[in-house]
Amino acid sequence: MGFGGSVSAMLASLRQNKCERVSRFEKPNTHKSKTDISLKFKKLSEKELVKAKAEIKRKSELHKRKTMLYTLIALIILAVIVYWLFLDSGRPLV
């Protein structure tokens, strides 16, 4: 009656699951970094904050416009290629 090791693997797994283990998140942190880096952020006044937000918004709008322009150009090129390959040759698309 050869189970090929599947039954023994099942029994070993059940035996391992019985013992109580400490979760990775319950262990104390044993890994310490060699350099303890603390981040320091520059504080902005209200005026500078409004200016920074406006700059971020302007850059975002510019990026969106460029993306739309490149997409439109790519679609036009694709349409020209499809027209040139299929419709101009006299063969049907299907």
C-alpha positions as CSV (number, residue, x, y, z in Angstrom):
1,M,0.0,0.0,0.0
2,G,2.4,2.7,-1.2
3,F,1.1,6.2,-0.6
4,G,4.4,7.6,-2.0
5,G,5.2,9.8,0.9
6,S,2.0,11.9,0.6
7,V,0.6,10.5,3.9
8,S,3.9,11.0,5.7
9,A,4.1,14.5,4.5
10,M,0.6,15.2,5.7
11,L,1.4,13.7,9.1
12,A,4.6,15.8,9.3
13,S,2.6,18.9,8.4
14,L,0.0,18.2,11.0
15,R,2.7,17.6,13.6
16,Q,4.3,21.0,12.7
17,N,1.1,22.8,12.9
18,K,0.4,21.5,16.4
19,C,3.4,23.3,17.9
20,E,2.9,26.9,18.9
21,R,4.9,29.3,16.9
22,V,5.5,33.0,17.4
23,S,4.4,35.1,14.5
24,R,6.9,37.2,12.6
25,F,5.0,40.3,13.8
26,E,5.0,39.2,17.5
27,K,8.8,38.8,17.7
28,P,10.8,41.6,19.0
29,N,12.7,43.4,16.3
30,T,16.1,41.7,16.2
31,H,17.3,43.5,13.0
32,K,18.8,46.8,13.8
33,S,20.0,49.1,11.1
34,K,23.6,50.4,11.4
35,T,22.6,54.0,10.7
36,D,19.5,55.3,12.3
37,I,18.3,57.8,9.7
38,S,15.6,60.3,10.8
39,L,13.9,62.3,8.1
40,K,13.6,66.1,8.5
41,F,11.2,67.9,6.3
42,K,11.3,71.6,5.5
43,K,8.4,73.6,6.9
44,L,6.7,75.8,4.4
45,S,4.7,79.0,5.1
46,E,1.2,79.3,3.7
47,K,2.4,81.5,0.9
48,E,5.1,79.1,-0.2
49,L,2.6,76.1,0.2
50,V,0.1,77.8,-2.2
51,K,2.9,78.5,-4.6
52,A,4.2,74.9,-4.5
53,K,0.7,73.5,-5.0
54,A,0.2,75.8,-8.0
55,E,3.5,74.6,-9.5
56,I,2.6,71.0,-9.0
57,K,-0.8,71.6,-10.6
58,R,0.8,73.4,-13.6
59,K,3.3,70.6,-14.2
60,S,0.5,68.0,-13.9
61,E,-1.6,69.8,-16.5
62,L,1.4,70.1,-18.8
63,H,2.1,66.4,-18.5
64,K,-1.5,65.6,-19.2
65,R,-1.5,67.8,-22.4
66,K,1.7,66.2,-23.6
67,T,0.3,62.7,-23.1
68,M,-2.9,63.5,-24.9
69,L,-0.9,65.1,-27.8
70,Y,1.3,62.0,-28.2
71,T,-1.7,59.7,-28.0
72,L,-3.5,61.7,-30.7
73,I,-0.4,61.6,-32.9
74,A,-0.1,57.9,-32.5
75,L,-3.7,57.3,-33.3
76,I,-3.5,59.4,-36.5
77,I,-0.4,57.5,-37.6
78,L,-2.1,54.2,-36.9
79,A,-5.2,55.3,-38.9
80,V,-2.9,56.3,-41.8
81,I,-1.1,52.9,-41.7
82,V,-4.4,51.0,-41.6
83,Y,-5.8,53.0,-44.5
84,W,-2.6,52.5,-46.5
85,L,-2.4,48.8,-45.8
86,F,-6.0,47.7,-46.2
87,L,-8.3,50.2,-47.7
88,D,-6.1,51.6,-50.4
89,S,-5.2,48.1,-51.7
90,G,-8.7,47.2,-52.6
91,R,-8.8,44.2,-50.4
92,P,-11.6,44.1,-47.8
93,L,-10.7,44.2,-44.1
94,V,-12.5,41.0,-43.3
